[in-house]
Amino acid sequence: MALTLKSLATPLLLGAFFILVLQVVAEKPISEAKVESAILKESIIKEVNENAKAGWKAAFNPQFSNFTVSQFKRLLGVKPAREGDLEGIPLLTHPKLSELPKEFDARKAWPQCSTIGRILDQGHCGSCWAFGAVESLSDRFCIHHNLNISLSVNDLLACCGFLCGSGCDGGYPISAWRYFIRRGVVTEECDPYFDNEGCSHPGCEPGYPTPKCQRKCVKENLLWGKSKHYGVNAYRIHRDPYSIMTEIYKNGPVEVSFTVYEDFAHYKSGVYKHVTGQSMGGHAVKLIGWGTSEQGEDYWLIANSWNRGWGDDGYFKIRRGTNECGIEHNVVAGLPSAKNLNVELDDVSDAFLDASM
């Protein structure tokens, strides 16, 4: 695989890229009354649906029917990057050597990989940063090693600690991928997600605390160490849409972060772009493809972690090529390792490992 790795060699370049990598918009203070008001509003739905240039439709998503603004904000768990988080993390740029398809859907490209088409539910924990990473790595184990497994969000959420952030109170996507290299991640069968009821049950308020790290499989016949699956590397992808598309086309889904506004909670169909409402926080999701709408709008195809009761059966499309809500500045990924597996590293992994080391 032909690719170029650009290192951030000077403090000046590092500072410039740091600004680009996390474009989480500074939030305006939200009044106490608004924080406790419902996140879904008829006025927002009306404003979006009556805007001929919006390009998408809004609705009362059942997933958030009883959510307040504060409950919704809790789900947005991407923290602003800390100083030093990006040191040593390569920036990947794919050269334009060939034409890419006008439309691409990882679910269709790799139909044998059942994890690609799963829509999960992070419940009422700000664990999106962990979901986006674990889901993408699970997909890549199938794509590169023909291993159809679901990896454990709970392992990453509970056991990465302060290096990844604050668990259910938010974390850092790139740190999740570094955790895969250092510690690996067990299967979901070994360590299932702690909140299997989602947010429909009593007790959504206050939110559950971050689960404790047990380092023990729930099933006695499974061993924690032997259940670990590792990453080869962790890298960022250049914000150029071609590089992002090529990375997905060659290696599989990636994790992306973006700024969420109030109107996004109401998304139902079409190609999203921000129309109205305040910034709520940063959110991480799994990018699985791209295309162009019938109206000629280029989009990214994304799997969310808010259950199938939100959006277009759990998915959404967002405008591509304009860095909508900062989504093209915050793309991270890594390749799966053969460590702990009875397989050899594939050619793609070998090539990337040689280039990055």
C-alpha positions as CSV (number, residue, x, y, z in Angstrom):
1,M,0.0,0.0,0.0
2,A,1.5,3.3,-1.1
3,L,1.4,5.9,1.7
4,T,3.2,8.8,3.2
5,L,3.8,9.5,6.9
6,K,4.3,13.1,7.9
7,S,5.8,13.6,11.3
8,L,5.2,16.8,13.2
9,A,8.8,17.8,13.5
10,T,8.6,21.3,15.0
11,P,6.7,22.8,17.9
12,L,5.2,25.3,15.5
13,L,3.7,22.5,13.3
14,L,2.6,20.6,16.3
15,G,0.8,23.7,17.6
16,A,-0.9,24.3,14.3
17,F,-2.1,20.7,13.9
18,F,-3.2,20.6,17.6
19,I,-5.6,23.5,16.8
20,L,-6.9,21.6,13.7
21,V,-7.2,18.2,15.2
22,L,-9.8,19.1,17.9
23,Q,-12.1,21.8,16.6
24,V,-14.6,21.5,19.5
25,V,-16.4,24.8,19.4
26,A,-16.2,26.7,22.7
27,E,-19.6,26.3,24.3
28,K,-21.6,29.3,25.3
29,P,-22.9,29.1,28.8
30,I,-26.2,27.3,29.0
31,S,-28.7,28.5,31.6
32,E,-29.8,26.2,34.4
33,A,-33.4,26.3,33.0
34,K,-32.2,25.2,29.6
35,V,-30.0,22.4,31.0
36,E,-33.1,20.8,32.5
37,S,-35.3,21.4,29.5
38,A,-36.1,18.7,26.9
39,I,-33.4,18.2,24.2
40,L,-36.1,17.5,21.6
41,K,-37.9,20.7,20.6
42,E,-40.7,21.3,18.1
43,S,-39.2,24.6,17.2
44,I,-36.0,23.0,16.0
45,I,-37.9,20.4,14.0
46,K,-40.0,23.1,12.4
47,E,-36.9,25.3,11.6
48,V,-35.0,22.5,9.9
49,N,-37.9,21.0,8.0
50,E,-39.1,24.4,6.7
51,N,-35.5,25.2,5.5
52,A,-35.3,24.2,1.8
53,K,-31.5,24.4,1.9
54,A,-31.1,22.2,5.0
55,G,-30.7,19.0,3.0
56,W,-32.0,16.8,5.9
57,K,-35.1,16.0,7.8
58,A,-35.7,16.4,11.6
59,A,-38.0,14.4,13.9
60,F,-38.7,13.4,17.5
61,N,-36.3,10.5,17.8
62,P,-37.7,7.9,20.3
63,Q,-34.2,7.4,21.7
64,F,-34.3,10.8,23.3
65,S,-38.0,11.2,24.0
66,N,-37.4,11.7,27.7
67,F,-33.9,13.3,27.7
68,T,-33.1,16.7,29.1
69,V,-30.3,18.8,27.6
70,S,-28.0,17.7,30.5
71,Q,-28.6,14.0,29.9
72,F,-27.9,14.5,26.2
73,K,-24.7,16.4,26.8
74,R,-23.5,13.5,29.0
75,L,-23.4,11.2,25.9
76,L,-20.9,13.6,24.2
77,G,-17.7,12.2,25.6
78,V,-14.9,13.5,23.5
79,K,-12.6,15.7,25.5
80,P,-10.3,18.4,24.0
81,A,-6.9,16.9,23.4
82,R,-4.2,17.4,26.1
83,E,-0.8,18.9,25.5
84,G,1.5,16.0,24.4
85,D,-1.3,13.6,23.4
86,L,-0.3,13.9,19.7
87,E,3.5,13.6,20.2
88,G,4.8,10.6,18.3
89,I,1.5,10.0,16.5
90,P,2.0,9.8,12.8
91,L,-0.1,11.7,10.3
92,L,-1.1,9.5,7.4
93,T,-1.6,10.9,3.9
94,H,-2.6,8.7,1.0
95,P,-1.3,9.9,-2.4
96,K,-3.8,10.2,-5.2
97,L,-2.7,7.2,-7.2
98,S,-6.1,5.9,-8.3
99,E,-9.7,6.8,-8.7
100,L,-12.0,5.8,-5.8
101,P,-15.6,4.7,-6.3
102,K,-18.2,7.5,-6.1
103,E,-20.0,5.5,-3.5
104,F,-18.7,3.1,-0.9
105,D,-20.3,1.2,2.0
106,A,-18.1,-1.0,4.2
107,R,-21.0,-3.3,5.0
108,K,-21.3,-4.2,1.3
109,A,-17.5,-4.3,0.7
110,W,-17.0,-6.8,3.4
111,P,-20.3,-8.6,3.8
112,Q,-18.7,-11.4,5.8
113,C,-18.0,-9.0,8.7
114,S,-21.1,-8.8,10.8
115,T,-19.7,-6.2,13.2
116,I,-19.6,-3.5,10.5
117,G,-23.4,-3.4,10.4
118,R,-24.0,-3.5,14.1
119,I,-25.6,-0.4,15.8
120,L,-24.8,-0.3,19.5
121,D,-26.1,1.7,22.4
122,Q,-23.7,3.5,24.8
123,G,-26.5,3.9,27.3
124,H,-26.2,7.0,29.4
125,C,-22.4,6.9,29.7
126,G,-20.1,9.4,27.8
127,S,-18.3,6.5,26.3
128,C,-18.6,7.4,22.6
129,W,-14.8,7.8,22.4
130,A,-14.4,4.1,23.4
131,F,-17.3,2.8,21.2
132,G,-15.9,4.4,18.0
133,A,-12.5,2.9,18.6
134,V,-13.5,-0.6,19.6
135,E,-16.1,-0.9,16.9
136,S,-13.6,0.1,14.2
137,L,-10.9,-2.2,15.5
138,S,-13.4,-5.1,15.6
139,D,-14.2,-4.5,11.9
140,R,-10.5,-4.3,11.0
141,F,-9.8,-7.7,12.7
142,C,-12.4,-9.2,10.3
143,I,-11.1,-7.3,7.3
144,H,-7.4,-8.1,7.8
145,H,-7.5,-11.3,9.7
146,N,-10.8,-12.9,8.8
147,L,-11.7,-12.9,12.5
148,N,-15.4,-12.0,13.1
149,I,-15.3,-10.9,16.7
150,S,-16.8,-8.2,18.9
151,L,-14.3,-6.5,21.2
152,S,-15.0,-5.1,24.6
153,V,-15.9,-1.5,25.1
154,N,-16.0,-2.2,28.8
155,D,-12.3,-3.2,28.9
156,L,-11.2,0.1,27.4
157,L,-13.7,2.2,29.4
158,A,-12.8,0.7,32.7
159,C,-9.1,-0.3,32.5
160,C,-7.4,2.4,30.4
161,G,-7.7,4.9,33.3
162,F,-6.5,8.5,33.3
163,L,-4.4,7.9,30.2
164,C,-7.6,7.7,28.2
165,G,-9.5,10.3,30.2
166,S,-12.4,9.9,32.6
167,G,-14.3,6.9,31.5
168,C,-18.0,7.7,31.4
169,D,-17.2,11.4,31.8
170,G,-15.3,11.4,28.5
171,G,-12.0,10.4,26.9
172,Y,-9.6,10.8,24.1
173,P,-10.0,8.8,20.9
174,I,-6.3,8.6,20.0
175,S,-5.5,7.4,23.5
176,A,-7.9,4.5,23.0
177,W,-5.9,3.3,19.9
178,R,-2.7,3.6,21.9
179,Y,-4.2,1.4,24.6
180,F,-4.8,-1.3,22.0
181,I,-1.1,-1.4,21.3
182,R,0.0,-1.4,25.0
183,R,-2.6,-3.5,26.7
184,G,-4.8,-4.9,24.0
185,V,-8.6,-5.3,24.4
186,V,-10.5,-8.5,25.3
187,T,-13.7,-9.8,23.6
188,E,-17.2,-8.6,24.5
189,E,-17.9,-12.2,25.5
190,C,-15.2,-11.9,28.1
191,D,-16.1,-8.5,29.4
192,P,-19.6,-7.3,28.2
193,Y,-20.7,-3.7,28.4
194,F,-21.9,-2.7,31.9
195,D,-25.1,-1.0,30.8
196,N,-27.2,-3.4,28.8
197,E,-30.5,-1.6,29.5
198,G,-29.7,1.6,27.7
199,C,-31.4,4.7,28.8
200,S,-35.0,3.6,29.0
201,H,-34.9,2.3,32.6
202,P,-35.5,4.3,35.8
203,G,-32.2,5.5,37.2
204,C,-30.9,7.3,34.1
205,E,-30.4,10.2,36.4
206,P,-27.8,10.4,37.8
207,G,-25.7,8.6,35.2
208,Y,-23.9,5.4,36.2
209,P,-20.3,5.9,37.3
210,T,-17.5,4.4,35.2
211,P,-17.4,0.6,35.8
212,K,-14.4,-0.8,37.8
213,C,-11.6,-2.6,36.0
214,Q,-11.9,-6.3,37.0
215,R,-9.4,-7.9,34.6
216,K,-11.4,-11.1,34.8
217,C,-13.7,-12.6,32.2
218,V,-17.3,-13.1,33.3
219,K,-17.2,-16.6,32.0
220,E,-14.9,-18.9,34.0
221,N,-13.8,-20.8,30.9
222,L,-12.3,-17.7,29.4
223,L,-8.9,-16.2,30.4
224,W,-8.4,-12.5,30.4
225,G,-4.9,-12.6,28.9
226,K,-5.8,-15.0,26.2
227,S,-8.8,-13.0,25.2
228,K,-6.7,-9.9,24.5
229,H,-6.5,-8.6,20.9
230,Y,-3.9,-5.9,20.1
231,G,-3.3,-3.1,17.7
232,V,-0.2,-2.7,15.6
233,N,-0.2,1.1,15.6
234,A,-2.2,4.3,16.2
235,Y,-2.3,7.1,13.6
236,R,-4.2,10.1,12.4
237,I,-5.5,10.5,8.9
238,H,-4.9,13.8,7.0
239,R,-8.1,15.9,6.7
240,D,-8.0,15.7,2.9
241,P,-11.2,13.7,2.0
242,Y,-9.3,11.6,-0.5
243,S,-6.9,10.4,2.3
244,I,-9.9,9.6,4.5
245,M,-11.7,7.7,1.8
246,T,-8.6,5.8,0.7
247,E,-8.0,4.7,4.3
248,I,-11.5,3.3,4.6
249,Y,-11.4,1.7,1.2
250,K,-8.1,-0.1,1.9
251,N,-8.2,-0.7,5.7
252,G,-11.8,-0.4,6.9
253,P,-13.9,1.9,9.1
254,V,-12.2,4.7,11.1
255,E,-13.1,6.7,14.2
256,V,-14.1,10.3,13.7
257,S,-14.9,13.1,16.2
258,F,-17.0,16.2,15.6
259,T,-18.9,19.0,17.3
260,V,-22.6,18.2,18.1
261,Y,-25.2,20.9,18.1
262,E,-28.8,20.8,19.4
263,D,-30.3,20.1,16.0
264,F,-28.3,16.9,15.6
265,A,-30.3,15.2,18.3
266,H,-33.3,15.6,15.9
267,Y,-31.6,14.1,12.8
268,K,-33.8,11.6,10.9
269,S,-32.7,11.4,7.3
270,G,-30.8,13.2,4.5
271,V,-27.3,14.8,4.6
272,Y,-26.8,16.6,7.9
273,K,-25.3,20.1,8.2
274,H,-25.7,22.4,11.2
275,V,-28.7,24.6,10.9
276,T,-29.6,25.8,14.4
277,G,-28.9,25.4,18.1
278,Q,-26.0,25.7,20.5
279,S,-22.9,23.5,20.7
280,M,-23.5,20.6,23.0
281,G,-20.0,19.0,23.0
282,G,-17.7,16.6,21.1
283,H,-18.9,13.1,19.9
284,A,-17.0,10.1,18.4
285,V,-18.5,7.7,15.9
286,K,-17.6,5.1,13.3
287,L,-17.2,6.3,9.6
288,I,-18.0,3.4,7.2
289,G,-18.4,5.0,3.8
290,W,-19.4,7.8,1.5
291,G,-21.6,8.8,-1.4
292,T,-23.5,11.6,-3.1
293,S,-27.2,12.3,-2.5
294,E,-29.8,12.7,-5.2
295,Q,-29.6,16.4,-4.7
296,G,-25.9,16.3,-5.5
297,E,-24.6,16.7,-1.9
298,D,-21.5,14.7,-1.1
299,Y,-21.7,12.9,2.3
300,W,-20.0,10.6,4.8
301,L,-21.9,7.5,5.9
302,I,-21.6,7.0,9.7
303,A,-22.7,4.5,12.3
304,N,-23.7,6.1,15.6
305,S,-23.9,4.4,19.1
306,W,-27.3,5.7,20.1
307,N,-29.3,2.6,19.3
308,R,-31.5,2.1,16.2
309,G,-34.2,4.4,17.7
310,W,-32.2,7.4,16.7
311,G,-31.6,8.8,13.2
312,D,-31.8,6.6,10.1
313,D,-32.0,3.2,11.8
314,G,-29.0,4.3,13.9
315,Y,-27.0,5.7,11.0
316,F,-26.6,9.2,9.6
317,K,-25.0,11.1,6.7
318,I,-23.1,14.3,7.1
319,R,-21.8,16.7,4.5
320,R,-18.4,15.7,3.0
321,G,-15.6,17.9,1.8
322,T,-16.4,21.0,3.9
323,N,-15.2,19.8,7.3
324,E,-18.8,20.0,8.6
325,C,-18.7,20.4,12.4
326,G,-14.9,19.6,12.3
327,I,-15.5,16.0,11.3
328,E,-12.6,15.9,8.7
329,H,-10.0,17.2,11.2
330,N,-10.4,14.4,13.7
331,V,-9.9,11.0,12.1
332,V,-7.9,8.3,13.9
333,A,-7.3,4.6,13.4
334,G,-4.9,1.7,13.7
335,L,-4.3,-1.7,12.2
336,P,-5.0,-5.0,14.0
337,S,-2.1,-7.1,15.3
338,A,-1.6,-10.8,14.8
339,K,-0.4,-11.0,18.4
340,N,-2.3,-13.7,20.4
341,L,-3.7,-15.0,17.1
342,N,-2.7,-18.1,15.1
343,V,-2.3,-16.0,11.9
344,E,0.5,-14.2,10.2
345,L,0.5,-10.4,9.6
346,D,-1.0,-9.7,6.2
347,D,0.8,-7.7,3.6
348,V,-1.0,-4.5,4.4
349,S,0.0,-4.6,8.1
350,D,3.6,-5.5,7.2
351,A,3.9,-2.6,4.8
352,F,2.5,-0.1,7.3
353,L,4.5,-1.4,10.1
354,D,7.7,-1.1,8.1
355,A,6.9,2.4,7.0
356,S,5.9,3.6,10.5
357,M,8.8,2.1,12.4
